[in-house]
Amino acid sequence: MSDIALSISILALVAVLGLWMGNWRICGVGLGIGGVLFGGIFVGHFAGLWGVTLDSHTLHFIQEFGLILFVYTIGIQVGPGFFASLRSSGLKLNAFAALIVLLGCIVAIVLHHLFDVPLPVILGVYSGAVTNTPSLGAGQQILSELGAQETTLDLMGMGYAVAYPFGICGILITMWIIRLAFKVDVNQEADAFETHNGQKKDGLYTINVAVKNPNLNGLQLQDVPALAEGDIVCSRLKRGEELHVPKPDTHIEINDLLHLVGERKALKKALLVIGEEVDASLSTRGTELKVQRLVVTNEKVLGKKIRDLDLKNKYDVVVSRLNRAGVELIPTSQSTLQFGDILNLVGRQEAIEAVSGIVGNAHHKLQHVQMLPVFLGIGLGVLLGSIPFYIPGFPAAMKLGLAGGPLIVALVLARIGSIGKLYWFMPPSANLALREIGIVLFLAVVGLKSGGGFVDTLVNGDGLSWMGYGVAITFIPLLIAGVIARTVGGLNYLTICGMLAGSMTDPPALAFANGLHNSSGAAALSYATVYPLVMCLRILSPQILAILLWVS
């Protein structure tokens, strides 16, 4: 068997063993994908004892390509949500999550200087303590750019492996400590969350408003102050017993009923201007009007604004909601259509069918992956990551590397959505498959490279000290941010748990937080809010740490 064939066979063995180990559960908590790392360590240890030599070039390529694939698909996944999560509604949660990342970096710097921990080790321990594998890859990349040797990079992998197990358990213990310290009643917290946020979790609300302001009588809909700012969509108008699809030039009259869609604050403002909320039905049931969801799949409309389609005037159809990558948006005339956008339409059936032909609504296309944009994006990401830039006082030119470059390009491309007939939408199942393949390949190689000296380091070396450093990096930031979020920020306990899980990009922790109260979506909502920003910060932070500590 050739060296390349042997190396790939060993990698397959590591993947099978590691994924099996990842499914083990202790008190409902498992290693997940991190099991591949320990599978690699196990196989690497015995491979070293038996003198099995693997092709280094093959392993290096597989490790780097796995990292690129994983980071790029992460960027495509979180790209639309990344910018949406920075809106004012998520600023507080994202601020606390960023604080956790910052505190983790500070603790790592203090430990590095206080105990003279080697730079590769502290970067590996930092990545393992926050259970973030892309962070490990980014740290190894920047150390390589700074001239570190291969054996030095293996130390980083061992530090990651030592700190990783407690990183998973530490966040669960932190949630438990906060619950005990503040004597939290989970059921009360869930009720408080529902009372404060209502039953809807999508951020958009609907109300029916009766026009009572005499100053609005005879005014065109587009001239009503509260509706002209683009924060609200009026999707239906009822006059007497007739239900209409309102247009911008529709004249409203006293006692007209308007069905408004928007964010809570905007709707309250509109209510003050227009009239009073009424408990009346503006349902399309039993009328000529229908409500239907269409998906944008026609390349001809990608990049066009909703106003360019002129759906209201041409087809007497109104777009009441726009769902993009799971995020509900207010569809304004300036909203640009992207592949995979879901439009909520109100209008007559024949009109909606006509619009369906325009936007596509071909659901089978959502399962098709355009490979040309994928490799174009990866190529641009690698190119961006390879561009050197110079900072005065630093010993070498800096690069974003194979972790930072593809991530930034993917975020931008996912935000743009499409260029001409090229679109960067990727079906969730395809994204997950590519992401899992990438991370399995990366972790398998890291484990194999670290396995040779792992046991000796843990038993006879500084492994136990590294584990202690990992405990500090895990615990201190989580406890400080959790206590501040509760006492100063006044956040709901379940929201805090979701934020803590999101700040560690830790799905097992999210599962634990969701299990605290199965009927509440507070934890999942806050997790999703902070995840995109935190993932980017986790990838960038080890690179910044490496530069700062290398110079010092």
PALUM-399737 format. One record per residue (C-alpha): residue number from 0; x, y, z. Coordinates in steps of 0.001 Angstrom, whole numbers, plus 524288, in hexadecimal, padded with zeros to 5 digits. Example, Ala and Ser with C-alpha at 12.3 -4.5 7.8 and 13.67 -1.06 7.14 Angstrom:
<atoms>
pos; u; v; w
0; 8300C; 7EE6C; 81E78
1; 83566; 7FBDC; 81BE4
</atoms>
This chain:
<atoms>
pos; u; v; w
0; 80000; 80000; 80000
1; 80537; 80D71; 7FC5D
2; 807D2; 817E5; 806AB
3; 7FC64; 8200E; 801A7
4; 7F2FB; 8147A; 801E1
5; 7F797; 810E2; 80F96
6; 7F5CA; 81ED5; 81470
7; 7E7F0; 81FD8; 80F0C
8; 7E46D; 8127F; 814A2
9; 7E93F; 816A1; 82214
10; 7E171; 82357; 820F6
11; 7D532; 81B89; 81DD2
12; 7D7C2; 8130E; 829CB
13; 7D968; 81F3B; 8322F
14; 7CCB4; 82509; 82D01
15; 7C4F1; 8189E; 82FAE
16; 7CA9F; 816F5; 83D4F
17; 7C96D; 8256B; 840A7
18; 7BB6C; 826EB; 83C1A
19; 7B7D1; 81ACA; 843DB
20; 7BE65; 82072; 84FF5
21; 7B768; 82D58; 84DAA
22; 7AA52; 82672; 84F41
23; 7AD8A; 821E1; 85CFE
24; 7A559; 828B5; 8674E
25; 7A8A3; 82AF6; 8759F
26; 79D49; 8315B; 87CDD
27; 797E3; 8355D; 86FB7
28; 7A46B; 83C60; 86B96
29; 7AD82; 83773; 860F7
30; 7B98D; 83BAF; 8597D
31; 7B22E; 83D0F; 84CAE
32; 7BB0F; 83FC2; 8412C
33; 7C638; 841B8; 84AD8
34; 7C6AA; 832E8; 84C22
35; 7CE16; 83295; 83F37
36; 7D95F; 839BF; 845B8
37; 7DA55; 82F81; 8505E
38; 7D8D9; 8249F; 84665
39; 7E47A; 82A7B; 83F4F
40; 7EC4C; 82B54; 84BEB
41; 7E940; 81D19; 84EFE
42; 7ED29; 8182D; 84178
43; 7F8DC; 8216A; 840D9
44; 7FDF6; 81C58; 84DE3
45; 7FE0A; 80E25; 84978
46; 802D4; 811AF; 83BE2
47; 80EA9; 817E6; 84265
48; 810EF; 80BE9; 84AEE
49; 81033; 802D0; 83F43
50; 818C2; 80B58; 83691
51; 80E45; 80E14; 82C5B
52; 81277; 8197F; 823C0
53; 80845; 821B4; 81CB7
54; 80A69; 82A87; 81101
55; 80C6E; 8381B; 816CC
56; 80912; 83F5E; 80A3D
57; 7FC18; 83843; 80902
58; 7F8AE; 83B04; 81730
59; 7FC5E; 84953; 815E5
60; 7F3F0; 84B2C; 809CB
61; 7E845; 84435; 80FDF
62; 7E967; 84C37; 81C58
63; 7E9EC; 8592E; 81528
64; 7DF29; 855BF; 80B7F
65; 7D66B; 850EC; 81685
66; 7D854; 85DBF; 81DB8
67; 7D552; 865C7; 81186
68; 7C90A; 85DEA; 80EB3
69; 7C433; 85F10; 81CA8
70; 7C6B3; 86D96; 81E58
71; 7C121; 87114; 810F7
72; 7B460; 869AD; 81340
73; 7B33F; 86FC7; 820CF
74; 7B43D; 87D2F; 81A6A
75; 7A9E8; 879CE; 8104E
76; 7A0F5; 874C7; 81B05
77; 7A1FF; 88047; 8245D
78; 7A420; 88B07; 81A3B
79; 7961E; 89009; 81935
80; 793DC; 88EA1; 827DE
81; 7A0F2; 894E0; 82B39
82; 79CC2; 8A256; 826D6
83; 78EBF; 8A091; 82B72
84; 793A6; 89CE7; 83913
85; 79A5F; 8AA0B; 83A5C
86; 78D7E; 8B154; 83A25
87; 789B3; 8B8BC; 84652
88; 78140; 8AD86; 84B63
89; 78D39; 8A4EC; 84CC6
90; 79748; 8AEE7; 850F4
91; 796A5; 8ABB9; 85F6F
92; 797E4; 89D17; 85D77
93; 7A2E4; 89EAC; 853B1
94; 7A9D0; 8A814; 85CE4
95; 7A9BB; 89E06; 867E5
96; 7AE3B; 8934F; 85E9E
97; 7B948; 89BF4; 859AF
98; 7BCD1; 89EB5; 867E4
99; 7BE6B; 8900F; 86A2A
100; 7C7A9; 88F1F; 85E82
101; 7CF61; 89B03; 86339
102; 7D07E; 895DA; 87128
103; 7D50F; 888B9; 86C03
104; 7DFE5; 88F7D; 86462
105; 7E3E1; 8975F; 87067
106; 7E479; 88B1E; 878E6
107; 7ECB8; 8844C; 86E87
108; 7F635; 88FCE; 86DF9
109; 7F75E; 89031; 87CDB
110; 7F9F7; 88183; 87D94
111; 80407; 8826C; 872AF
112; 80BE1; 88CC2; 879D9
113; 80969; 88826; 887D4
114; 80D2B; 879D9; 885E8
115; 815D7; 87B8C; 879E3
116; 80D17; 87289; 871E3
117; 8124C; 8708F; 863FC
118; 80A83; 8780A; 859D0
119; 805E7; 86C0E; 85202
120; 80165; 86575; 85E8E
121; 7F998; 87104; 863A3
122; 7F33A; 872E0; 85643
123; 7EF99; 86475; 855DA
124; 7EA7A; 864AC; 863CC
125; 7E2C7; 8710B; 860B4
126; 7DC61; 86AAA; 854D4
127; 7D938; 85E2C; 85C46
128; 7D407; 8656D; 86824
129; 7CA1D; 86C7D; 85F90
130; 7C730; 85FF1; 857C8
131; 7C978; 866CF; 84AD2
132; 7D0A5; 85EFE; 84081
133; 7D1A5; 869EB; 8364A
134; 7D8D9; 8718C; 840C5
135; 7E2F8; 866A8; 84149
136; 7E479; 866D6; 83296
137; 7E5BD; 8759F; 8323B
138; 7F00F; 8754F; 83CFB
139; 7F810; 86AFA; 835F5
140; 7F71F; 872B5; 82970
141; 7FC37; 87F56; 82F3C
142; 8073A; 87855; 83671
143; 80B32; 87213; 829AB
144; 80B58; 87F76; 82337
145; 813D9; 8847A; 82E4B
146; 81DB9; 879AD; 82BD9
147; 81A50; 86F7D; 83635
148; 81F27; 8618E; 8341F
149; 81651; 855C9; 831D7
150; 81975; 85012; 83F3D
151; 8154A; 85CEB; 84556
152; 80829; 85C2A; 83E75
153; 80651; 84E4C; 843BD
154; 80799; 853F7; 8517C
155; 7FC0B; 85C9A; 84E81
156; 7F3F8; 850BE; 84AC9
157; 7F78B; 849EF; 8578B
158; 7F3EB; 85609; 85F6A
159; 7E6D3; 85659; 8587F
160; 7E434; 847F5; 85B56
161; 7E799; 8495B; 869C4
162; 7DEA3; 85514; 86BE4
163; 7D349; 850D9; 86337
164; 7CC07; 8473B; 86C3E
165; 7CAA5; 850C1; 8777E
166; 7C71D; 85B89; 86DC8
167; 7BAB1; 853D9; 86AD5
168; 7B78D; 850FA; 87912
169; 7BBAC; 85E59; 87E3B
170; 7B0BB; 865C6; 877AE
171; 7A694; 85C6C; 87D54
172; 7AC53; 85E2C; 88AE1
173; 7AC04; 86CF5; 888FB
174; 79D7D; 86C8E; 885C9
175; 79B42; 86472; 89204
176; 7A319; 86DD3; 89AA5
177; 79BB3; 879CD; 8959E
178; 78ED1; 872D8; 897E1
179; 79282; 86FC0; 8A602
180; 7989A; 87D0E; 8A8D2
181; 78C8F; 884A2; 8A47F
182; 782C3; 87A5E; 8A938
183; 77C9D; 879C9; 89BC5
184; 76F54; 8739B; 899B2
185; 76FF2; 86EC8; 88B9C
186; 76124; 86E70; 889DE
187; 75FFE; 87C89; 88E69
188; 76AED; 88083; 88526
189; 76407; 879D3; 879D2
190; 75725; 8809C; 87D3B
191; 75E1B; 88DB5; 87E4B
192; 76458; 88BAD; 870FD
193; 75743; 88889; 86AB1
194; 750D6; 8944F; 87125
195; 75B85; 89D7D; 86CA5
196; 75D3D; 89825; 85EF2
197; 74FE2; 892B1; 85BAB
198; 74DAF; 885D4; 854E1
199; 753F5; 889C3; 8481A
200; 7625B; 886F0; 846BD
201; 76495; 88C64; 83936
202; 765E0; 89ABC; 83D05
203; 75A2C; 89F2B; 834D0
204; 74C7F; 8A188; 839EC
205; 73F43; 8A477; 83405
206; 7343A; 8AD20; 838B6
207; 7272F; 8B1A4; 83344
208; 7253F; 8C044; 8347C
209; 718E6; 8C83B; 8325D
210; 71B33; 8D5A1; 82C3C
211; 71607; 8DF9E; 83608
212; 71EC0; 8EB62; 833A7
213; 71676; 8F538; 82BDA
214; 722EC; 8FB46; 82622
215; 7253A; 8EEBA; 81E89
216; 717E4; 8EE71; 817DB
217; 719ED; 8EE54; 8091F
218; 728B2; 8ED97; 80A5C
219; 7305A; 8E439; 801BE
220; 73644; 8D8AE; 808E2
221; 74400; 8DC9B; 804DC
222; 74224; 8E9E7; 80B3B
223; 73E75; 8E4BE; 818B7
224; 74A38; 8E8AE; 82127
225; 74B24; 8DC12; 828E9
226; 74A98; 8D3B3; 81C96
227; 753BE; 8DBBA; 81423
228; 76027; 8D853; 81BBD
229; 76160; 8CA85; 81649
230; 7607C; 8C397; 82374
231; 7528F; 8BEB8; 8215F
232; 74B4B; 8B7D4; 81672
233; 73CA3; 8B991; 814D4
234; 738AB; 8ACB1; 80E7D
235; 729C3; 8ADB2; 80F2C
236; 71F41; 8B825; 80FE8
237; 71147; 8B557; 813AC
238; 7069F; 8BF48; 81089
239; 6F93A; 8BAF7; 814B1
240; 6F899; 8AC94; 81147
241; 70248; 8AD3C; 805FB
242; 71080; 8A945; 80768
243; 71A71; 8AFD0; 7FE6E
244; 728F6; 8AF3C; 7FB83
245; 72D1F; 8BD55; 7FDFF
246; 73618; 8C495; 7F4C0
247; 73EAA; 8D052; 7F805
248; 734C6; 8D992; 7F19A
249; 728E9; 8D35D; 7F840
250; 720F0; 8DDA8; 7FF86
251; 71D33; 8D9FD; 80D4B
252; 710DB; 8DE02; 8144D
253; 70C40; 8DEEB; 82252
254; 708D0; 8D16A; 827EF
255; 710EB; 8CA37; 81DCD
256; 717AF; 8BE64; 823BA
257; 72620; 8BCA1; 82096
258; 72DDB; 8B017; 8228C
259; 73BBA; 8B45E; 825FB
260; 74834; 8AC32; 826B2
261; 7548D; 8B11C; 82D4B
262; 75CE9; 8B190; 83976
263; 75659; 8B42E; 84676
264; 75B98; 8C207; 84865
265; 757F6; 8C65E; 83AB5
266; 74A30; 8C0E4; 83C2B
267; 74830; 8C805; 8490E
268; 74C7B; 8D4AC; 84298
269; 7431A; 8D272; 83742
270; 73805; 8CFAD; 840AE
271; 7399E; 8DD20; 846E0
272; 738B7; 8E3B0; 83995
273; 72E0C; 8DBB8; 832F6
274; 723FA; 8D82B; 83D21
275; 72154; 8CC86; 845CD
276; 723E9; 8BE02; 84598
277; 717BF; 8B5D8; 84327
278; 7148A; 8A79F; 8453F
279; 70EF9; 8A5D2; 837AD
280; 71206; 89B66; 82D98
281; 718EF; 89F3D; 8211E
282; 71AD3; 89115; 81D54
283; 71AE0; 88DDE; 80ED2
284; 712B5; 881AF; 81176
285; 70605; 88218; 809E0
286; 70ABA; 88D69; 8015C
287; 71121; 88E85; 7F407
288; 71E22; 8918F; 7FA84
289; 72804; 88711; 7FDE6
290; 73478; 886A7; 805E9
291; 73F82; 87EB3; 80018
292; 74E2D; 87D1E; 801F1
293; 756DB; 87CFA; 7F5DC
294; 76561; 87A62; 7F52B
295; 76E5C; 88269; 7EC75
296; 7756D; 87932; 7E309
297; 77519; 88071; 7D5FB
298; 782B2; 8858E; 7D2B2
299; 77CA1; 890C5; 7CAF8
300; 77777; 89787; 7D735
301; 7837D; 8956F; 7DFC9
302; 78950; 8A26C; 7E3DE
303; 77D02; 8A9E3; 7E03A
304; 775C4; 8B263; 7E9E2
305; 767A0; 8AF6C; 7ED4D
306; 763B7; 8BC85; 7E794
307; 76970; 8B85B; 7DA63
308; 75F7B; 8AD53; 7D99A
309; 75461; 8B6E9; 7DC4B
310; 74BD8; 8ABF2; 7E196
311; 741B7; 8B4DC; 7E7D2
312; 73E54; 8BC6A; 7DB94
313; 73FEF; 8B19A; 7D188
314; 739F4; 8A634; 7D8D0
315; 732E0; 8AC20; 7E487
316; 73B81; 8A3D6; 7ED7E
317; 74275; 8A855; 7F9BE
318; 74E8A; 8A239; 7FFEB
319; 74BB6; 8A1FE; 80E85
320; 757DD; 89AD0; 8134E
321; 7653D; 896C4; 80E75
322; 76C55; 88B3D; 814A2
323; 77AE5; 88A6C; 811F9
324; 782F1; 87F57; 817D8
325; 7790E; 87DE4; 822D3
326; 778A5; 88C79; 825EF
327; 76BBB; 893C3; 82404
328; 76DA4; 8A100; 81D84
329; 7648D; 8AC36; 81A2B
330; 763B5; 8AC68; 80B40
331; 765B1; 8BA78; 80702
332; 7664C; 8BFA1; 7F92D
333; 77520; 8BFDB; 7FA9E
334; 7763C; 8B188; 7FEB8
335; 77ED7; 8A9F8; 7F53E
336; 77AC1; 89C29; 7F1D6
337; 78418; 890DD; 7F429
338; 7835E; 882A2; 7F05B
339; 77BBB; 87B03; 7FA88
340; 77440; 886C9; 7FFD3
341; 7667E; 8831C; 80408
342; 75C17; 88D41; 800E5
343; 74F10; 88D9A; 807F5
344; 74526; 892A7; 7FDEF
345; 73728; 89770; 7FF4C
346; 72EA1; 89880; 7F335
347; 7254D; 89174; 7EA3A
348; 728E2; 8838A; 7E699
349; 72AE1; 88655; 7D81C
350; 73375; 89214; 7DB68
351; 73BC7; 88A24; 7E4DB
352; 73D61; 87FA6; 7DA6E
353; 74221; 88A06; 7D0EE
354; 74BF5; 88EF8; 7DAE5
355; 7501C; 880E6; 7DD62
356; 75459; 87FF4; 7CF38
357; 75C8E; 88C2D; 7D0F1
358; 763C2; 888C4; 7DD80
359; 7652C; 87A60; 7DA00
360; 75FCC; 872DD; 7E5AF
361; 76712; 866C1; 7E0F7
362; 76934; 85F88; 7EDCE
363; 771A2; 8551F; 7E770
364; 77BF2; 85F86; 7E4B8
365; 77DAD; 8615D; 7F35C
366; 78399; 853AF; 7F3E8
367; 78D44; 85671; 7E8FA
368; 79ADA; 85B8A; 7EC26
369; 7A17E; 86465; 7E253
370; 7AF7A; 85F9C; 7E327
371; 7B56C; 86A88; 7DB06
372; 7B278; 8750D; 7E55E
373; 7B76F; 86BE2; 7F013
374; 7C4E5; 86A5E; 7EA1B
375; 7C50E; 8787C; 7E5B8
376; 7C293; 87CA3; 7F3C2
377; 7CCD5; 87349; 7F923
378; 7D6BB; 8781D; 7EF33
379; 7D423; 8865D; 7F27E
380; 7D502; 8832A; 80104
381; 7E22B; 87C69; 7FFA5
382; 7E6FC; 887B8; 7F740
383; 7E29F; 891C5; 8015A
384; 7E8AB; 889D4; 80C4D
385; 7F5A8; 8895D; 804FF
386; 7F6F6; 8980E; 8030B
387; 8015E; 89D67; 80C59
388; 7FF77; 8AA2D; 81364
389; 8099B; 8B112; 81B73
390; 80812; 8B6BC; 82910
391; 81301; 8BF6D; 82E45
392; 81AA7; 8B8C9; 83919
393; 816B7; 8AAE4; 835A2
394; 8214B; 8A125; 831C5
395; 81A53; 89BE0; 825C2
396; 80F8E; 89F3F; 81C3C
397; 80230; 89B48; 8214D
398; 7F833; 89341; 819CE
399; 7EA21; 88F72; 81C6C
400; 7EE22; 88182; 81961
401; 7E604; 875E3; 8151F
402; 7DC87; 877F4; 82069
403; 7DA48; 886A8; 81FF1
404; 7DA39; 888A3; 8112C
405; 7CFB4; 87EAD; 80D78
406; 7C77F; 882BF; 8192A
407; 7C732; 89123; 8157B
408; 7C4A7; 88E49; 80714
409; 7B9A7; 884DD; 80A9A
410; 7B349; 88EE4; 8139B
411; 7B399; 89931; 808F4
412; 7AED5; 89021; 7FE29
413; 7A3D6; 88AD2; 806B0
414; 79FC9; 898C8; 80994
415; 7A028; 89C97; 7FB1F
416; 798A3; 8904C; 7F7B2
417; 79A95; 89033; 7E913
418; 7A1F8; 8966D; 7DDD3
419; 79B08; 89484; 7D0F0
420; 79786; 88629; 7CFC5
421; 7A13D; 8824D; 7DA40
422; 79B29; 880B3; 7E7AB
423; 7A158; 87C91; 7F46F
424; 79554; 87674; 7FA74
425; 7987C; 868CF; 7FF61
426; 78E0B; 85F30; 80400
427; 78F78; 85CEB; 812AA
428; 79161; 84E46; 810AA
429; 79C50; 8508A; 806D0
430; 7A2AB; 85AD6; 80F64
431; 7A23D; 851CC; 81B1E
432; 7A801; 84677; 8135C
433; 7B375; 84E81; 80E29
434; 7B5A0; 854A2; 81B7D
435; 7B5E4; 84780; 8226A
436; 7BF27; 841A9; 81850
437; 7C849; 84D47; 819D3
438; 7C8BA; 84CF3; 8289E
439; 7CA3A; 83E17; 8291B
440; 7D5EB; 83EAF; 81FE2
441; 7DC26; 849C6; 8277E
442; 7DA46; 843A7; 834F3
443; 7DEAD; 83642; 83061
444; 7EBB5; 83B97; 82BC0
445; 7ED97; 8441C; 837D3
446; 7EAE1; 8384E; 84077
447; 7F44B; 82F8F; 838F4
448; 7FF23; 839A7; 839D1
449; 7FCD2; 83BF0; 84853
450; 7FB11; 82DB1; 84C1B
451; 80958; 829ED; 84C41
452; 80CDC; 8323F; 85807
453; 7FF8B; 83467; 85E41
454; 7FFD6; 829D2; 868AB
455; 80DC9; 82CF9; 86CB4
456; 80A7B; 83B78; 86DB6
457; 7FE6B; 838C3; 875D0
458; 804DF; 82EF7; 87F18
459; 812FD; 8335E; 87FF3
460; 8129C; 8412D; 87AA3
461; 80AB6; 84D7D; 87CE6
462; 7FDB5; 847EF; 87882
463; 7F6F7; 849A0; 8859D
464; 7FB9D; 857CE; 88671
465; 7F645; 85A3F; 878CD
466; 7E95A; 85491; 87D2B
467; 7E92C; 85E41; 8888A
468; 7EBC9; 86985; 87F3B
469; 7E056; 864DC; 876FF
470; 7D769; 864BE; 882E0
471; 7DAE8; 872F9; 88593
472; 7D891; 87718; 8776D
473; 7CB6F; 87020; 87766
474; 7C63B; 8740D; 884B2
475; 7CAA5; 881F9; 88759
476; 7C4C0; 8889C; 87B3E
477; 7B805; 880E8; 87BF8
478; 7B5CA; 883A1; 88A66
479; 7B918; 8921F; 8897B
480; 7B0AC; 89479; 87D6C
481; 7A58E; 88C1C; 882C9
482; 7A517; 8936E; 88FB0
483; 7A5E2; 8A0D0; 88906
484; 79B4E; 89CEA; 87F47
485; 79259; 89923; 88A81
486; 7952B; 8A43F; 89400
487; 7980F; 8AFB3; 88B00
488; 791CB; 8AB8C; 87E36
489; 785BE; 8A5CA; 884B3
490; 7855A; 89AA6; 87AD6
491; 77C74; 88EFA; 87C18
492; 78371; 882D8; 88148
493; 77FB6; 87A90; 87579
494; 7845B; 88568; 86C83
495; 79146; 885C0; 873DE
496; 792D0; 8770A; 87255
497; 790C0; 87807; 863AE
498; 79A48; 88363; 862EE
499; 7A49D; 87BB9; 86A94
500; 7A2EB; 86FF6; 86192
501; 7A3B0; 878BB; 8559F
502; 7AFE5; 87F8B; 85AB5
503; 7B684; 87223; 85AD7
504; 7B013; 86E11; 84DE0
505; 7AC9F; 861B6; 85553
506; 7A0BC; 859D6; 8505E
507; 7A0EB; 8503D; 85BFC
508; 79FF1; 85BDF; 8652C
509; 79477; 86118; 85D45
510; 78DC9; 853DB; 85E3E
511; 78FBD; 85450; 86D00
512; 78A5C; 86242; 86DB3
513; 77E8D; 85E99; 86575
514; 77C2E; 85317; 86E7D
515; 77AB7; 85C38; 87A28
516; 76D31; 85FD8; 87514
517; 768DF; 858A1; 868F1
518; 75DC1; 861CE; 86551
519; 765CB; 86E4E; 865A4
520; 76DA4; 87307; 859F2
521; 77568; 87D0B; 861C2
522; 7823A; 87578; 861B2
523; 781B2; 87217; 85340
524; 77E3D; 88012; 84F9F
525; 789BE; 88618; 856FA
526; 792EA; 87B59; 8521B
527; 78F59; 87E65; 84406
528; 790B3; 88D04; 8468D
529; 79ECC; 88C7F; 84B4C
530; 7A3DB; 880CB; 8439F
531; 7A7A9; 887B3; 836E2
532; 7AF74; 892A0; 83D4A
533; 7B5D4; 88984; 84732
534; 7BA19; 87FDC; 83CBF
535; 7C11E; 88ACF; 835AD
536; 7C752; 88FC5; 84243
537; 7CBA0; 88207; 8461E
538; 7D29F; 88081; 8391B
539; 7D906; 88DE4; 8398C
540; 7DCA4; 88E1C; 8480C
541; 7E792; 883D0; 847D2
542; 7EDC2; 88ACD; 83C5A
543; 7EDBA; 89797; 843DE
544; 7F2E7; 890AC; 85003
545; 7FDBC; 88A4C; 84827
546; 80208; 8974F; 8426A
547; 801C3; 89E60; 84F7E
548; 808C2; 893B2; 85715
549; 8128F; 890DB; 84C4F
550; 81702; 89EFD; 84C57
551; 81792; 89FBF; 85B2F
</atoms>
